[in-house]
């Protein structure tokens, strides 16, 4: 969907500048007119479709947690939803979340439900988030669900942070091992080869194979680099397909230590997500569909 950047004057005479997603310029003008905004400039900037998803800035998980917490507090205090969205859209500084909140505010003021408006921005609001908001609107417990969502997202971010911290040491060890291996074949082995060659003796097969490997790496390092990079990229692209993702996950589960850890993490995430959805009033079948997709 196209993205439009506009500058307008609100009822108090204050200049407002933001972005909005719409099919065409006329729809944008109509939405802004309904908000009593006098548009002074509007222009199409880009398209928000999947083709441009690589260039889109990623939203920080903490930003959504803060938004959900503040939204829940305001709703609990009796502040109207549209006023809450106006305040939160003005406060957030996240480059990915702010345009989405601006559009959500416009859509809600135009009569769209909160769940339908956030569903238009999957790069910020997951299906889990959307369906819990939908259930909250039906049950009239938006503040409770938002607070529950914030807690769930906060816990997920904490778990991801711990996993990254735990993986930091083995990653560094692997990186320095590669560097040391490169230094060994590039600088150390050639010196030993000169010594063995000067001695004019027959080298053992293992030593000769090691020297041959060093010569190959020094002569065709760019081929090795291209092969490693190509293999990594190929696996990455293959992992985006349904069959590739299934095969890679199946392989992960068969690894000695990583497999058991991945299985426990997946089961824990399933039960935690499923529990949050059920407690929020989402039907069981719909909850299973959402958990399967996430």
C-alpha positions as CSV (number, residue, x, y, z in Angstrom):
1,X,0.0,0.0,0.0
2,X,1.3,3.5,-0.8
3,X,2.7,5.7,1.9
4,X,2.0,9.5,2.0
5,X,3.8,12.1,3.9
6,X,1.6,15.1,4.8
7,X,1.9,18.5,6.6
8,X,-1.3,19.9,8.1
9,X,-2.7,22.5,10.6
10,X,-4.8,21.2,13.4
11,X,-7.7,23.1,15.1
12,X,-5.3,24.8,17.6
13,X,-3.2,26.2,14.7
14,X,-0.3,23.8,15.4
15,X,1.6,22.3,12.4
16,X,1.4,18.5,12.2
17,X,3.7,16.4,10.0
18,X,3.3,12.6,9.7
19,X,2.9,9.7,7.4
20,X,-0.2,7.6,6.5
21,X,-0.9,4.5,4.4
22,X,-3.8,4.6,1.9
23,X,-4.7,3.5,-1.6
24,X,-4.7,7.0,-3.0
25,X,-4.3,10.7,-2.1
26,X,-8.1,11.3,-2.0
27,X,-8.6,8.8,0.8
28,X,-5.8,10.4,2.8
29,X,-7.4,13.9,2.4
30,X,-10.8,12.5,3.4
31,X,-9.3,10.9,6.5
32,X,-7.5,14.0,7.5
33,X,-10.5,16.2,6.9
34,X,-12.5,14.0,9.3
35,X,-9.9,14.8,12.0
36,X,-10.3,18.6,11.4
37,X,-6.9,18.9,9.9
38,X,-6.2,21.4,7.1
39,X,-3.7,19.9,4.8
40,X,-1.0,22.2,3.4
41,X,1.2,19.7,1.7
42,X,0.9,16.0,0.8
43,X,3.2,13.7,-1.3
44,X,3.6,10.0,-2.0
45,X,6.9,8.8,-0.5
46,X,7.0,5.0,-1.0
47,X,5.1,1.8,-1.0
48,X,4.7,-0.3,2.2
49,X,4.3,-3.6,0.4
50,X,6.4,-6.8,0.9
51,X,8.7,-5.8,-1.9
52,X,10.1,-3.0,0.2
53,X,10.2,-4.9,3.4
54,X,14.0,-5.2,3.3
55,X,14.4,-1.4,3.6
56,X,11.9,-1.0,6.4
57,X,13.3,-0.2,9.8
58,X,12.7,-2.8,12.4
59,X,10.7,-2.0,15.5
60,X,12.3,-2.5,18.8
61,X,10.5,-5.0,21.0
62,X,10.9,-2.6,24.0
63,X,8.9,0.1,22.1
64,X,5.9,-2.2,21.8
65,X,6.1,-3.2,25.5
66,X,6.2,0.5,26.6
67,X,3.3,1.4,24.3
68,X,1.2,-1.5,25.6
69,X,1.9,-0.6,29.3
70,X,1.1,3.1,28.8
71,X,-2.0,2.3,26.7
72,X,-3.2,-0.1,29.5
73,X,-2.6,2.6,32.2
74,X,-4.5,5.3,30.2
75,X,-7.4,3.0,29.5
76,X,-7.6,2.0,33.2
77,X,-7.6,5.7,34.1
78,X,-10.7,6.2,32.0
79,X,-9.1,8.1,29.1
80,X,-10.9,7.6,25.8
81,X,-9.1,5.3,23.3
82,X,-8.7,8.0,20.6
83,X,-7.1,10.4,23.1
84,X,-4.8,7.6,24.3
85,X,-3.7,7.0,20.7
86,X,-3.1,10.7,20.0
87,X,-0.9,11.0,23.1
88,X,1.1,7.7,22.5
89,X,1.6,8.5,18.8
90,X,3.0,11.8,19.7
91,X,5.3,10.4,22.4
92,X,6.9,7.4,20.6
93,X,10.2,7.9,18.9
94,X,10.5,4.5,17.4
95,X,10.9,5.0,13.6
96,X,8.9,1.9,12.8
97,X,6.1,2.2,15.4
98,X,5.4,5.9,15.1
99,X,4.0,5.8,11.5
100,X,2.0,2.7,12.3
101,X,0.4,4.5,15.4
102,X,-0.3,7.6,13.3
103,X,-2.2,5.4,10.8
104,X,-4.0,3.5,13.6
105,X,-5.1,6.8,15.1
106,X,-6.5,7.9,11.8
107,X,-8.3,4.6,11.2
108,X,-9.9,4.5,14.7
109,X,-11.1,8.1,14.3
110,X,-12.6,7.1,11.0
111,X,-14.7,4.4,12.7
112,X,-12.5,1.3,12.3
113,X,-12.1,-1.0,15.3
114,X,-8.7,-1.0,17.1
115,X,-8.1,-4.7,16.2
116,X,-8.7,-4.1,12.5
117,X,-6.6,-0.9,12.4
118,X,-3.5,-2.6,14.1
119,X,-3.9,-5.7,11.8
120,X,-3.0,-3.4,8.9
121,X,0.6,-3.2,10.3
122,X,1.9,-6.7,10.6
123,X,5.5,-5.4,10.8
124,X,4.6,-4.0,14.2
125,X,1.7,-6.0,15.5
126,X,1.7,-9.8,15.3
127,X,-1.3,-12.0,14.8
128,X,-1.1,-12.8,18.5
129,X,-1.4,-9.1,19.4
130,X,-4.2,-8.4,16.9
131,X,-6.4,-11.4,18.1
132,X,-5.9,-10.6,21.7
133,X,-6.9,-7.0,21.0
134,X,-10.0,-8.3,19.2
135,X,-11.0,-10.5,22.1
136,X,-10.4,-7.6,24.5
137,X,-12.7,-5.3,22.5
138,X,-15.5,-7.9,22.6
139,X,-15.1,-8.6,26.3
140,X,-14.5,-5.0,27.3
141,X,-11.2,-5.8,29.1
142,X,-8.8,-3.8,26.9
143,X,-6.7,-2.5,29.8
144,X,-6.3,-6.0,31.3
145,X,-5.3,-7.6,27.9
146,X,-2.9,-4.8,27.1
147,X,-1.2,-5.2,30.4
148,X,-1.0,-9.0,29.9
149,X,0.4,-8.4,26.4
150,X,3.1,-6.1,27.8
151,X,4.1,-8.7,30.3
152,X,4.2,-11.5,27.7
153,X,6.3,-9.4,25.3
154,X,8.6,-8.3,28.0
155,X,9.2,-11.9,29.0
156,X,9.8,-12.9,25.4
157,X,12.4,-10.1,25.0
158,X,14.1,-11.1,28.2
159,X,14.4,-14.7,27.1
160,X,15.8,-13.6,23.7
161,X,18.3,-11.4,25.5
162,X,19.5,-14.3,27.7
163,X,19.8,-16.6,24.6
164,X,21.9,-14.0,22.8
165,X,24.1,-13.5,25.9
166,X,24.6,-17.3,26.2
167,X,25.5,-17.6,22.5
168,X,28.0,-14.8,22.7
169,X,30.9,-16.8,24.1
170,X,30.7,-19.8,21.7
171,X,30.3,-17.4,18.8
172,X,33.5,-15.5,19.8
173,X,35.3,-18.8,20.3
174,X,34.3,-20.0,16.8
175,X,35.3,-16.7,15.2
176,X,38.7,-16.6,16.8
177,X,39.2,-20.3,15.9
178,X,38.6,-19.4,12.3
179,X,41.1,-16.5,12.6
180,X,43.7,-18.8,14.2
181,X,43.2,-21.4,11.5
182,X,43.7,-18.9,8.8
183,X,46.9,-17.6,10.5
184,X,48.2,-21.2,10.9
185,X,47.7,-22.0,7.2
186,X,48.9,-18.6,5.9
187,X,52.0,-17.9,8.1
188,X,53.0,-20.9,10.2
189,X,52.7,-23.8,7.8
190,X,54.8,-22.1,5.0
191,X,57.7,-21.7,7.5
192,X,57.5,-25.4,8.4
193,X,57.3,-26.4,4.8
194,X,60.6,-24.5,4.1
195,X,62.3,-26.4,6.9
196,X,61.1,-29.8,5.7
197,X,62.0,-29.0,2.1
198,X,65.5,-27.9,3.1
199,X,66.0,-31.2,5.0
200,X,65.4,-33.1,1.7
201,X,63.5,-35.9,3.5
202,X,60.3,-37.6,2.5
203,X,57.4,-36.1,4.5
204,X,54.8,-38.3,6.1
205,X,51.5,-38.5,4.2
206,X,49.6,-36.5,6.8
207,X,52.2,-33.7,6.8
208,X,52.2,-33.6,3.0
209,X,48.4,-33.4,3.0
210,X,48.5,-30.6,5.5
211,X,51.0,-28.6,3.5
212,X,48.9,-29.2,0.3
213,X,45.9,-27.9,2.1
214,X,47.8,-24.8,3.2
215,X,49.0,-24.2,-0.4
216,X,45.4,-24.5,-1.7
217,X,44.0,-22.1,0.9
218,X,46.7,-19.5,0.1
219,X,46.3,-19.8,-3.6
220,X,42.4,-20.1,-3.8
221,X,41.3,-18.2,-0.6
222,X,38.8,-16.2,-2.7
223,X,37.2,-19.4,-4.0
224,X,36.8,-20.7,-0.4
225,X,35.4,-17.3,0.7
226,X,32.9,-17.3,-2.2
227,X,31.9,-20.9,-1.5
228,X,31.3,-20.2,2.2
229,X,29.4,-17.0,1.6
230,X,27.3,-18.7,-1.2
231,X,26.5,-21.7,1.0
232,X,25.4,-19.4,3.9
233,X,23.3,-17.3,1.6
234,X,21.8,-20.4,-0.1
235,X,20.8,-21.9,3.3
236,X,19.4,-18.6,4.4
237,X,17.2,-18.3,1.3
238,X,16.2,-22.0,1.4
239,X,15.2,-21.5,5.1
240,X,12.6,-19.0,4.0
241,X,10.7,-21.7,2.0
242,X,8.3,-24.0,3.8
243,X,10.2,-27.2,3.0
244,X,13.6,-25.6,3.8
245,X,12.4,-24.3,7.1
246,X,11.0,-27.7,8.0
247,X,14.2,-29.5,7.0
248,X,16.4,-27.0,8.9
249,X,14.3,-27.2,12.0
250,X,14.2,-31.0,11.8
251,X,18.0,-31.0,11.6
252,X,18.2,-28.7,14.7
253,X,16.1,-31.1,16.7
254,X,18.5,-34.0,15.9
255,X,21.6,-32.1,17.1
256,X,23.0,-33.5,20.5
257,X,22.6,-30.5,22.8
258,X,21.1,-27.8,20.6
259,X,18.2,-30.1,19.6
260,X,17.0,-30.7,23.2
261,X,17.3,-27.1,24.0
262,X,15.4,-26.0,20.9
263,X,12.6,-28.5,21.7
264,X,12.2,-27.3,25.3
265,X,12.2,-23.6,24.2
266,X,9.6,-24.3,21.5
267,X,7.3,-26.2,23.9
268,X,7.6,-23.5,26.5
269,X,6.8,-20.8,24.0
270,X,3.8,-22.8,22.7
271,X,2.3,-23.3,26.2
272,X,3.0,-19.8,27.2
273,X,1.4,-18.2,24.1
274,X,-1.5,-20.7,24.1
275,X,-2.2,-19.9,27.7
276,X,-2.2,-16.2,27.2
277,X,-4.6,-16.5,24.2
278,X,-7.0,-18.8,26.1
279,X,-7.0,-16.6,29.2
280,X,-7.7,-13.6,27.0
281,X,-10.9,-15.2,25.6
282,X,-9.7,-16.3,22.2
283,X,-11.4,-19.5,21.1
284,X,-9.3,-22.7,21.3
285,X,-9.2,-23.5,17.6
286,X,-8.3,-19.9,16.7
287,X,-5.6,-20.0,19.4
288,X,-4.1,-23.1,18.0
289,X,-4.1,-21.5,14.5
290,X,-2.3,-18.4,15.9
291,X,0.3,-20.4,17.8
292,X,1.0,-22.5,14.8
293,X,1.6,-19.4,12.7
294,X,3.8,-17.7,15.2
